Amino acid sequence: MKIDCEKTEPLLSAYLDGELAGAELDEVKAHLADCAHCHEVLEQFRTVDGL
């Protein structure tokens, strides 16, 4: 099942922290591979984490 941005965005912080597993992790990875918007949001989170 493919998830959308509305479900993915709240999971991005947990994704960066390595807190996702199983199907949820796979769904987020698949969504990020196809969604430029969520990939950009993820990069913004990475930048903030690096401060």
Backbone as CSV, one residue per row, in Angstrom:
resi,resn,N_x,N_y,N_z,CA_x,CA_y,CA_z,C_x,C_y,C_z
1,MET,0.840,-1.182,0.000,0.000,0.000,0.000,0.881,1.239,0.000
2,LYS,0.590,2.152,-0.880,1.368,3.378,-0.987,0.753,4.447,-0.075
3,ILE,1.614,5.131,0.674,1.114,6.173,1.567,1.310,7.537,0.920
4,ASP,0.558,8.530,1.399,0.634,9.865,0.826,1.415,10.807,1.741
5,CYS,1.570,12.043,1.294,2.341,13.040,2.043,1.748,13.290,3.426
6,GLU,0.435,13.296,3.516,-0.227,13.573,4.791,0.167,12.551,5.856
7,LYS,0.358,11.312,5.462,0.775,10.282,6.413,2.299,10.265,6.586
8,THR,3.026,10.588,5.521,4.486,10.503,5.557,5.126,11.608,6.385
9,GLU,4.707,12.848,6.181,5.382,13.973,6.838,5.506,13.827,8.351
10,PRO,4.459,13.408,9.069,4.617,13.257,10.524,5.605,12.156,10.923
11,LEU,5.931,11.263,10.002,6.840,10.155,10.305,8.298,10.472,9.986
12,LEU,8.562,11.605,9.353,9.920,11.883,8.890,10.923,12.036,10.025
13,SER,10.538,12.641,11.110,11.448,12.771,12.249,11.809,11.402,12.809
14,ALA,10.814,10.547,12.967,11.068,9.188,13.452,11.931,8.416,12.456
15,TYR,11.724,8.647,11.178,12.536,8.008,10.141,14.001,8.409,10.308
16,LEU,14.245,9.704,10.474,15.622,10.180,10.656,16.265,9.616,11.914
17,ASP,15.476,9.431,12.941,15.995,8.924,14.215,16.112,7.406,14.242
18,GLY,15.753,6.745,13.149,15.848,5.291,13.085,14.804,4.577,13.920
19,GLU,13.670,5.242,14.144,12.633,4.686,15.001,11.551,3.913,14.246
20,LEU,11.612,3.892,12.927,10.613,3.156,12.152,11.140,1.768,11.818
21,ALA,10.220,0.834,11.657,10.610,-0.533,11.306,9.512,-1.171,10.472
22,GLY,9.836,-2.279,9.875,8.855,-3.082,9.159,8.187,-2.355,8.019
23,ALA,6.893,-2.593,7.891,6.121,-2.049,6.776,6.111,-0.526,6.784
24,GLU,6.062,0.064,7.969,6.036,1.525,8.051,7.320,2.115,7.464
25,LEU,8.459,1.540,7.797,9.739,1.990,7.254,9.760,1.814,5.738
26,ASP,9.322,0.670,5.265,9.299,0.406,3.827,8.403,1.397,3.089
27,GLU,7.248,1.716,3.673,6.319,2.653,3.043,6.913,4.050,2.964
28,VAL,7.557,4.495,4.030,8.162,5.827,4.032,9.296,5.884,3.009
29,LYS,10.144,4.866,2.971,11.237,4.833,1.991,10.699,4.885,0.563
30,ALA,9.666,4.109,0.292,9.076,4.082,-1.048,8.482,5.439,-1.399
31,HIS,7.814,6.060,-0.454,7.221,7.369,-0.703,8.313,8.401,-0.971
32,LEU,9.370,8.389,-0.177,10.459,9.348,-0.363,11.133,9.191,-1.721
33,ALA,11.192,7.986,-2.228,11.813,7.742,-3.528,11.031,8.397,-4.665
34,ASP,9.720,8.587,-4.461,8.855,9.121,-5.516,8.366,10.547,-5.278
35,CYS,8.588,11.098,-4.100,7.977,12.387,-3.750,9.042,13.448,-3.464
36,ALA,9.189,14.377,-4.389,10.176,15.444,-4.224,9.844,16.325,-3.021
37,HIS,8.564,16.560,-2.787,8.163,17.419,-1.667,8.611,16.829,-0.328
38,CYS,8.281,15.583,-0.079,8.645,14.964,1.199,10.155,14.786,1.314
39,HIS,10.817,14.547,0.196,12.277,14.442,0.219,12.876,15.782,0.640
40,GLU,12.323,16.880,0.160,12.798,18.213,0.545,12.535,18.468,2.029
41,VAL,11.372,18.089,2.520,11.069,18.238,3.949,12.071,17.433,4.773
42,LEU,12.387,16.226,4.338,13.372,15.394,5.024,14.729,16.088,5.058
43,GLU,15.145,16.688,3.956,16.424,17.398,3.911,16.416,18.599,4.857
44,GLN,15.288,19.272,4.981,15.176,20.385,5.928,15.335,19.880,7.356
45,PHE,14.730,18.737,7.675,14.898,18.142,9.002,16.359,17.794,9.256
46,ARG,17.031,17.255,8.244,18.449,16.903,8.394,19.283,18.144,8.682
47,THR,18.964,19.237,8.011,19.686,20.488,8.228,19.498,20.972,9.657
48,VAL,18.272,20.942,10.134,17.980,21.374,11.505,18.680,20.460,12.509
49,ASP,18.658,19.155,12.265,19.333,18.209,13.163,20.827,18.462,13.219
50,GLY,21.385,18.999,12.131,22.817,19.241,12.068,23.261,20.529,12.736
51,LEU,22.328,21.338,13.178,22.695,22.619,13.814,23.201,22.427,15.215
